[in-house]
Amino acid sequence: MVSGAFYQWQGDDLLLYLKVQPRSSADRFGEILGERLKIGITAAPVDGEANARLCHFLARSFRVPRGAVQVLQGETSRLKTVRIETPKRIPQSLPIPHSLSA
């Protein structure tokens, strides 16, 4: 198991520890805040819209199907733990080792 401040590899799956900012001007990765990665999401935190948008953004960013992204903790909180099953790529803006065989 390999981990950093805001992520942890569990086999081929990647766990991300996030602080989500809904109603952001754009969907984007932000700075690292302690042991969390800040992510801005354009959707409002109403009726699960922000979680759905977050999962869509992460699926697109890591090139996985939408079903490969799960919110494990923090469904109604800004602090979330998300699992990405077997990411196909790591966005260059994230300081995560690019070796997917970790």
C-alpha positions as CSV (number, residue, x, y, z in Angstrom):
1,M,0.0,0.0,0.0
2,V,1.5,3.3,-1.1
3,S,0.1,6.6,0.2
4,G,0.7,10.4,0.2
5,A,-0.9,13.2,2.1
6,F,-4.2,13.2,0.1
7,Y,-4.2,9.8,-1.6
8,Q,-3.7,6.1,-0.9
9,W,-3.2,3.2,-3.3
10,Q,-5.1,0.0,-2.4
11,G,-3.8,-2.5,-5.0
12,D,-4.8,-1.0,-8.4
13,D,-7.5,1.3,-6.8
14,L,-6.8,4.9,-5.8
15,L,-8.4,6.5,-2.7
16,L,-8.6,10.3,-2.7
17,Y,-9.2,12.4,0.5
18,L,-10.9,15.5,-0.7
19,K,-12.3,18.9,0.4
20,V,-15.0,19.7,-2.2
21,Q,-16.0,23.3,-2.9
22,P,-19.5,23.3,-4.6
23,R,-20.6,26.2,-6.7
24,S,-17.1,26.8,-8.0
25,S,-16.6,28.8,-11.2
26,A,-15.1,25.7,-12.9
27,D,-14.6,22.0,-12.2
28,R,-10.9,21.9,-11.2
29,F,-8.2,20.5,-9.0
30,G,-7.1,22.9,-6.4
31,E,-4.3,23.0,-3.8
32,I,-3.4,20.5,-1.2
33,L,-4.8,21.5,2.2
34,G,-3.1,19.3,4.9
35,E,-4.2,15.8,4.1
36,R,-6.9,16.8,1.6
37,L,-7.0,17.8,-2.0
38,K,-9.3,20.7,-2.7
39,I,-11.6,20.3,-5.7
40,G,-13.9,22.9,-7.1
41,I,-17.2,21.7,-8.6
42,T,-19.7,23.9,-10.5
43,A,-22.8,22.1,-9.2
44,A,-24.7,23.1,-6.1
45,P,-24.9,20.8,-3.1
46,V,-28.6,20.0,-3.7
47,D,-30.1,16.6,-4.3
48,G,-26.8,14.9,-4.8
49,E,-25.9,17.2,-7.8
50,A,-22.4,18.1,-6.5
51,N,-21.6,14.4,-5.8
52,A,-22.7,13.4,-9.3
53,R,-20.7,16.2,-10.8
54,L,-17.7,15.3,-8.7
55,C,-17.8,11.7,-9.9
56,H,-18.2,12.7,-13.5
57,F,-15.2,15.1,-13.2
58,L,-13.0,12.5,-11.6
59,A,-14.1,9.8,-14.1
60,R,-13.2,12.1,-17.0
61,S,-9.9,13.2,-15.3
62,F,-8.7,9.6,-14.6
63,R,-10.2,8.1,-17.8
64,V,-12.4,5.6,-16.1
65,P,-16.1,4.8,-16.5
66,R,-18.4,6.8,-14.2
67,G,-19.3,3.6,-12.3
68,A,-15.6,3.2,-11.4
69,V,-15.8,6.3,-9.1
70,Q,-17.5,5.9,-5.7
71,V,-18.0,8.3,-2.8
72,L,-17.0,6.1,0.2
73,Q,-17.4,8.6,3.0
74,G,-18.8,12.1,3.2
75,E,-21.9,11.8,1.0
76,T,-23.4,15.0,2.7
77,S,-20.1,16.6,3.7
78,R,-17.5,18.7,1.9
79,L,-14.9,16.3,3.3
80,K,-15.0,13.1,1.2
81,T,-13.2,9.9,0.6
82,V,-13.5,8.7,-3.0
83,R,-12.4,5.4,-4.6
84,I,-11.3,5.3,-8.3
85,E,-11.1,1.8,-9.6
86,T,-8.0,1.1,-11.7
87,P,-7.4,4.7,-13.0
88,K,-6.2,4.7,-16.6
89,R,-4.2,7.9,-16.1
90,I,-3.1,10.4,-13.4
91,P,-3.8,14.0,-14.2
92,Q,-0.4,15.8,-14.6
93,S,-1.4,18.5,-12.1
94,L,-1.6,16.0,-9.3
95,P,1.5,15.0,-7.4
96,I,0.7,11.2,-7.4
97,P,3.3,8.8,-8.5
98,H,2.4,7.9,-12.1
99,S,3.4,4.2,-11.7
100,L,0.0,2.5,-11.6
101,S,1.7,-0.7,-10.4
102,A,2.3,0.7,-7.0
